[in-house]
Amino acid sequence: MTEIKEKEKRNFKKNKVKKMKQSKQMQKTIAEKRIIKLFNMAEKKAKEDNFELANRYVEIARKLSMRHLVKIPKKYKRKFCRHCYSYLLPSKNCRIRIYRGKVIIYCNNCKKFSRFIIKKATK
């Protein structure tokens, strides 16, 4: 009788752990999709000259990525300032230059630079 109860408890714990792992995985995939959606919305609002709302979308996306331990895709990482976290739209609130194998992005809000290395093409 006690053996049966112990087996049931073990099975219950195993099922509970499986469900938690599945739900965490689901949360991560939902967070990834939401981050992409937030950056697309930020781009639309920035093009409409509503930078306050665009910056808020970036802030929410960053918080989501930190909470769920999801990396922001490289494509979107370069679209916000690493110092003040404002959404960057070229010619509106940032300046982009290429110099000695680096892309230099100058933020007009916080007056700071971000530098990214350009990888050389392999043959």
C-alpha positions as CSV (number, residue, x, y, z in Angstrom):
1,M,0.0,0.0,0.0
2,T,2.7,2.5,0.9
3,E,4.8,1.5,-2.1
4,I,1.9,2.4,-4.4
5,K,1.6,5.8,-2.7
6,E,5.3,6.5,-3.1
7,K,5.2,5.6,-6.8
8,E,2.2,7.9,-7.3
9,K,4.1,10.7,-5.6
10,R,7.2,10.2,-7.8
11,N,5.1,10.1,-10.9
12,F,3.2,13.2,-9.8
13,K,6.5,15.1,-9.2
14,K,7.9,13.9,-12.6
15,N,4.8,15.1,-14.4
16,K,4.9,18.4,-12.6
17,V,8.6,19.0,-13.5
18,K,7.8,18.1,-17.2
19,K,5.0,20.6,-17.3
20,M,7.1,23.4,-15.7
21,K,9.8,22.8,-18.3
22,Q,7.3,22.9,-21.1
23,S,5.7,26.1,-19.8
24,K,9.1,27.8,-19.5
25,Q,9.9,26.8,-23.1
26,M,6.5,28.2,-24.1
27,Q,7.1,31.4,-22.2
28,K,10.5,31.8,-24.0
29,T,9.0,31.4,-27.5
30,I,6.1,33.8,-26.7
31,A,8.7,36.3,-25.3
32,E,10.8,36.0,-28.5
33,K,7.7,36.6,-30.7
34,R,6.6,39.6,-28.5
35,I,10.1,41.1,-28.6
36,I,10.0,41.0,-32.4
37,K,6.5,42.5,-32.5
38,L,7.5,45.3,-30.1
39,F,10.5,46.3,-32.3
40,N,8.3,46.4,-35.4
41,M,5.8,48.6,-33.5
42,A,8.6,50.8,-32.3
43,E,9.8,51.2,-35.9
44,K,6.3,52.3,-37.1
45,K,6.0,54.8,-34.3
46,A,9.5,56.2,-34.9
47,K,8.6,56.8,-38.5
48,E,5.5,58.7,-37.4
49,D,7.9,60.9,-35.2
50,N,6.5,59.4,-32.0
51,F,9.8,58.6,-30.3
52,E,8.4,58.5,-26.8
53,L,6.2,55.5,-27.6
54,A,9.0,53.9,-29.7
55,N,11.4,54.2,-26.7
56,R,8.7,52.7,-24.4
57,Y,8.4,49.7,-26.7
58,V,12.1,49.2,-26.7
59,E,12.1,49.4,-22.9
60,I,9.4,46.7,-22.7
61,A,11.2,44.5,-25.1
62,R,14.4,44.7,-23.1
63,K,12.6,43.9,-19.8
64,L,11.0,40.9,-21.5
65,S,14.3,39.6,-22.7
66,M,15.9,40.0,-19.3
67,R,13.0,38.4,-17.4
68,H,12.8,35.3,-19.7
69,L,16.5,35.1,-20.4
70,V,15.9,35.5,-24.2
71,K,18.5,37.2,-26.4
72,I,17.4,40.1,-28.5
73,P,18.1,39.2,-32.1
74,K,21.2,40.9,-33.6
75,K,19.0,42.7,-36.2
76,Y,17.2,44.5,-33.4
77,K,20.1,45.0,-31.0
78,R,21.6,47.7,-33.3
79,K,18.3,49.6,-33.5
80,F,18.5,51.1,-30.0
81,C,21.2,53.0,-28.2
82,R,23.2,51.0,-25.7
83,H,23.6,54.0,-23.4
84,C,20.2,55.6,-23.2
85,Y,18.1,52.8,-24.7
86,S,16.2,55.0,-27.1
87,Y,15.1,53.7,-30.5
88,L,17.4,54.8,-33.3
89,L,16.1,55.9,-36.7
90,P,18.9,57.0,-39.1
91,S,18.8,60.7,-40.0
92,K,16.1,61.4,-37.4
93,N,17.9,60.8,-34.1
94,C,21.2,59.1,-35.0
95,R,24.1,59.4,-37.3
96,I,25.7,56.3,-38.9
97,R,29.3,56.3,-40.3
98,I,31.7,53.7,-41.6
99,Y,35.3,54.2,-40.5
100,R,38.2,51.8,-40.6
101,G,36.2,48.6,-40.7
102,K,33.7,49.7,-38.0
103,V,30.1,51.0,-38.1
104,I,29.9,54.0,-35.8
105,I,26.5,55.0,-34.6
106,Y,26.2,58.4,-32.9
107,C,23.0,58.9,-30.8
108,N,21.7,62.4,-30.9
109,N,19.8,61.9,-27.6
110,C,22.7,61.1,-25.3
111,K,25.6,62.2,-27.5
112,K,27.4,58.9,-27.2
113,F,28.9,56.5,-29.8
114,S,28.3,52.8,-30.4
115,R,30.8,50.9,-32.5
116,F,30.3,47.6,-34.3
117,I,33.0,45.7,-36.2
118,I,32.3,44.8,-39.8
119,K,33.3,41.2,-40.5
120,K,35.4,40.6,-43.6
121,A,33.9,38.3,-46.1
122,T,35.5,34.9,-46.3
123,K,36.4,33.4,-49.6
